[in-house]
Amino acid sequence: MPPPVSPAEKAWHHHLTLDLLLHVFSKSIFHPFVAWMIPLCLRAQATAYTAPSFIYTTAYAAFLTLLYFLSIFNQRIAYGAPREVDLTDEVIVITGGASGLGLCIAEMYGMKGASVAVMDVKEVDEGTGVEGVEFYTCDVGNREQVDRTWARIVQD
């Protein structure tokens, strides 16, 4: 078994992967906007419409544009139309939301008008909170506590 290689000894191209290259190409030479710049530049140089360079670059740009719109159409078929969600009709339950990221998410949904129930083992200061955010002390690892807290949330 060969000895482990330190990061300083790795080749310069170690981080170049196929995924990275395809991502860069999709934002550059495989993007329809960039592809249409080539025929436009050729026309700015007064290249004839019948010139092979103009025909090939226009066909390439049209092909990429077709693929772009087909991918948008494919996404719409796969995931459907975006739906509107009225958060005032929703009750959002967040576990572990007494501090950190959970608290930030709870406050964000509270500001958007949703009713938010935060379940955490930590006690929360009374000064913490936004309108529509209720805090419940609960250990989510204990099924009985979760059931009791759920019943309180439904009641409130």
NORJO-V452774 format. One record per backbone hydrogen bond with DSSP energy under -0.5 kcal/mol. CO is the residue of the C=O (numbers start at 0). NH is the residue of the N-H. Records with the same first field share a line. If there is no record, write none. Layout:
CO=NH, NH
This chain:
5=8, 9
6=9
10=13
12=15
14=16
16=20
17=21
18=22
19=23
20=24
21=25
22=26
24=27, 29
27=30
30=34
31=35
32=36
33=36, 37
34=37, 38
35=39
36=40
37=41
38=42
39=43
40=44
41=46
42=45
47=50
50=54
51=55
52=56
53=57
54=58
55=59
56=60
57=61
58=62
59=63
60=64
61=65
62=66
63=67
64=68
65=69
66=70
67=71
68=72
69=73
70=74
71=75
72=76
73=77
74=78
75=79
83=85
84=86
85=88
86=89
89=114
90=92
91=93, 116
93=96, 118
98=101, 102
99=103
100=104
101=105
102=106
103=107
104=108
105=109
106=110
107=111
108=113
109=112
113=115
114=91
115=117, 133
116=93, 118
117=119, 135
118=95, 96
119=137
124=127
129=132
131=115, 133
133=117
135=119, 137
137=139
138=141
140=142
141=145
142=146
143=147
144=148
145=149
146=150
147=151
148=152
149=153
150=154
151=155
